Amino acid sequence: MIDTSMGRYSYCGYHCTLIRCRIGRFCSIADNVSIGLASHPMEWVSTSPAFYHGRDSIPKDLASLDYDPAPAETVIGNDVWIGAGAFIRPGVTVGNGAVVGMGSVVTRDVAPYTIVAGNPARVIRTRFPEALCRRLEASCWWEHDPAFLKAHSDLMDRPEEFLRVLEENT
């Protein structure tokens, strides 16, 4: 992890590369996931770092130009599940509650509570009916006190009931 922050109760599996990421709470990131890798200058004659200054493992005797290969910040919302072997381009935002299927290549933003998969990743469906997705997003349940979440963790398999209790207590 380079220049990456990860929220409470989130975790990352083995052999992941996370560069310039802001990861929310309660995220599950499987093994072999790559997020926010550096880019190369696609609009130049050559994409090789031999032609630009910077830290790299190749000789720089041809370098006369400046290029910043640092990726844009990638934002992973709260309660996001990213499957094994997924790749997420730098600068992408993956919304709260979204699911990225294993082996997916995410090149565009993913809306909250949306399931995407494939190469390139495409929308499969939403996790819940639209109205429930909106309510979950608006609830920001991941920001609530851990004691409250623990007291009502038996409702996690019943989203409507969990939201009803949450809404009654806020």
C-alpha positions in Angstrom: 0.0 0.0 0.0 1.4 3.3 -1.1 -0.2 6.6 -0.1 -3.4 4.7 0.8 -5.9 5.0 3.7 -8.2 2.3 4.8 -11.3 2.7 7.0 -12.3 0.8 10.1 -13.2 -2.9 9.6 -11.9 -3.0 6.1 -9.3 -5.5 5.0 -7.2 -6.5 2.1 -6.1 -10.0 1.0 -2.7 -11.2 0.0 -0.6 -9.9 -2.9 -2.6 -6.7 -3.5 -1.2 -3.5 -4.9 -2.9 -0.3 -3.7 -1.6 3.0 -4.8 -3.1 6.4 -3.9 -6.4 4.9 -2.7 -8.9 6.1 -0.2 -10.9 3.1 1.0 -13.9 3.4 3.2 -15.2 1.3 6.1 -16.3 -2.3 6.0 -14.6 -3.1 2.7 -13.6 -6.6 1.7 -10.7 -6.7 -0.8 -9.7 -10.2 -1.9 -6.3 -11.5 -3.0 -4.4 -10.3 -6.0 -6.3 -7.0 -6.4 -4.6 -4.0 -8.1 -5.9 -0.5 -7.6 -4.5 2.7 -8.9 -1.4 1.6 -10.7 0.8 4.3 -12.4 0.2 5.2 -16.1 2.5 5.8 -19.1 2.3 8.8 -21.5 0.0 7.4 -24.2 0.1 10.6 -26.2 4.0 10.5 -26.6 5.9 8.8 -29.4 7.0 6.2 -26.8 5.3 5.1 -23.6 8.7 4.0 -22.2 9.9 5.6 -19.0 13.4 5.8 -20.6 12.3 9.2 -22.0 11.2 10.9 -18.9 12.7 11.8 -15.5 11.7 10.1 -12.4 12.3 7.1 -10.2 12.4 3.9 -12.2 14.5 0.8 -12.6 15.7 1.5 -16.1 18.6 3.8 -17.2 17.6 7.5 -17.7 20.3 8.5 -20.2 17.7 9.3 -22.8 15.4 11.3 -20.5 14.9 15.0 -21.2 11.2 15.4 -20.4 9.2 15.5 -17.2 6.3 13.2 -16.7 4.5 12.4 -13.5 3.3 8.8 -13.6 1.7 9.1 -10.2 -1.9 7.9 -10.5 -4.9 10.0 -9.7 -6.5 9.1 -6.4 -8.9 6.2 -6.5 -11.9 6.2 -4.1 -13.5 3.0 -2.8 -16.6 3.8 -0.9 -17.9 2.0 2.2 -19.0 -1.7 2.4 -17.5 -2.5 -1.0 -16.6 -6.0 -2.0 -13.8 -6.4 -4.6 -13.3 -9.9 -5.8 -10.0 -11.7 -6.4 -7.8 -10.6 -9.2 -9.7 -7.4 -9.9 -8.0 -4.4 -11.4 -9.3 -0.8 -10.8 -7.8 2.0 -12.9 -6.5 5.1 -11.1 -9.0 7.9 -10.6 -12.1 5.6 -10.6 -14.7 5.9 -7.8 -16.4 2.8 -6.6 -19.6 3.8 -4.8 -20.8 2.6 -1.4 -22.1 -1.0 -1.3 -20.8 -1.8 -4.7 -19.5 -5.3 -5.7 -16.7 -5.8 -8.2 -16.6 -9.4 -9.5 -13.4 -11.4 -9.5 -11.1 -10.8 -12.4 -12.9 -7.6 -13.4 -11.2 -4.7 -15.1 -12.9 -1.5 -13.8 -12.2 1.5 -16.1 -15.1 3.7 -15.1 -16.9 4.8 -12.0 -19.2 2.3 -10.3 -22.5 3.6 -8.9 -23.4 2.8 -5.3 -24.9 -0.7 -4.7 -24.1 -1.8 -8.2 -22.6 -5.2 -9.1 -20.1 -5.0 -12.0 -18.0 -7.8 -13.6 -16.0 -8.5 -16.7 -13.3 -7.0 -18.9 -14.1 -4.2 -19.2 -16.4 -4.3 -16.2 -20.1 -3.8 -17.0 -23.2 -3.5 -14.8 -24.7 -6.9 -13.9 -27.4 -5.5 -11.6 -28.0 -3.6 -8.4 -27.7 -5.4 -5.1 -31.2 -4.4 -4.1 -34.3 -2.7 -5.6 -33.6 0.9 -6.4 -35.6 2.4 -3.4 -33.7 0.2 -0.9 -30.4 1.1 -2.5 -31.2 4.8 -2.0 -32.2 4.2 1.6 -29.1 2.3 2.4 -26.9 5.0 0.8 -28.7 7.8 2.7 -28.5 5.9 6.0 -24.6 6.0 6.1 -25.0 3.0 8.4 -21.2 2.5 8.3 -20.7 5.8 10.2 -22.7 4.6 13.2 -21.3 3.7 16.5 -19.8 0.2 16.7 -21.9 -0.5 19.8 -25.1 0.3 17.9 -24.0 -1.9 15.0 -23.1 -4.8 17.3 -26.4 -4.5 19.1 -28.2 -4.8 15.8 -25.9 -7.1 13.9 -28.5 -9.8 13.9 -30.5 -7.7 11.4 -27.7 -7.6 8.8 -29.5 -10.3 6.8 -32.7 -8.3 6.8 -31.9 -4.9 5.2 -35.4 -3.4 5.5 -35.7 -4.3 9.2 -32.1 -3.0 9.9 -33.0 0.3 8.2 -36.3 0.6 10.2 -34.4 0.2 13.5 -31.6 2.5 12.3 -34.1 5.2 11.2 -36.0 4.9 14.6 -32.8 5.5 16.5 -31.6 8.6 14.5 
